[in-house]
Amino acid sequence: GFSLQNRGANFLLTEGHPNSVEPGKRPYHTIIPGMATVGRELFASFGVMGGFMQPQGHVQVLLNMLQHGMDPQAALDAPRLCVEATGGAVGLQEPASRHSSG
């Protein structure tokens, strides 16, 4: 079997484009886990889903823990703002449900 996915769609071969594949560059991609340290000690490792929202989500989750004193699960469940990649529209995600549907 093989998996079908489009994760490579954001990489470009157009020379000079900011997201082009070139030696020494790291094109934007959404497979980005988050890790935070305090001094030399691991504080948290985390990740959120969300495509272009992912880096925004990482910042919001980290701020929820650091500034609002939330535990990791509460920080992940909290609603998040999202500035869209095109057009700049701002959306608000619904908070995660604390109840299982099944």
LINRA-V7823 format. One record per residue. RES is the residue in one letter. SS is DSSP state (2 for helix, 1 for strand, 0 for the rest). PSI is psi in whole degrees, 0 to 359 (NA if undefined). D_CENTER is the distance of its C-alpha to the mean C-alpha in whole Angstrom. Layout:
BEGIN
RES;SS;PSI;D_CENTER
RES;SS;PSI;D_CENTER
END
This chain:
BEGIN
G;0;171;29
F;0;155;26
S;0;144;22
L;0;131;21
Q;0;167;18
N;0;27;17
R;2;335;14
G;2;358;16
A;2;336;17
N;2;350;15
F;0;138;17
L;1;149;20
L;0;6;24
T;0;116;25
E;0;133;27
G;0;347;26
H;0;141;22
P;0;335;20
N;0;27;18
S;1;156;21
V;0;116;21
E;0;157;23
P;0;136;25
G;0;1;23
K;0;157;20
R;0;95;16
P;0;147;15
Y;0;133;12
H;0;157;10
T;0;8;7
I;0;81;8
I;0;102;7
P;0;159;7
G;1;144;8
M;1;136;12
A;1;141;14
T;1;156;18
V;1;111;21
G;0;238;23
R;0;6;23
E;1;139;22
L;1;127;19
F;1;312;18
A;1;148;15
S;1;138;12
F;1;169;9
G;0;150;6
V;0;154;5
M;0;162;6
G;0;10;6
G;2;236;7
F;2;345;7
M;2;345;6
Q;2;310;2
P;2;325;4
Q;2;318;6
G;2;321;5
H;2;313;5
V;2;317;8
Q;2;321;9
V;2;314;9
L;2;316;11
L;2;323;13
N;2;321;14
M;2;314;16
L;2;316;17
Q;0;330;19
H;0;2;19
G;0;21;20
M;0;148;18
D;0;165;18
P;2;319;15
Q;2;317;16
A;2;321;16
A;2;321;13
L;2;326;11
D;2;340;14
A;0;148;14
P;0;152;14
R;0;150;11
L;1;152;12
C;1;121;10
V;1;118;12
E;0;148;13
A;0;327;13
T;0;133;17
G;0;337;19
G;0;14;17
A;0;147;17
V;1;128;16
G;1;160;15
L;1;122;15
Q;0;148;14
E;0;149;16
P;0;151;16
A;0;144;16
S;0;140;20
R;0;358;21
H;0;139;24
S;0;145;24
S;0;3;25
G;0;NA;27
END
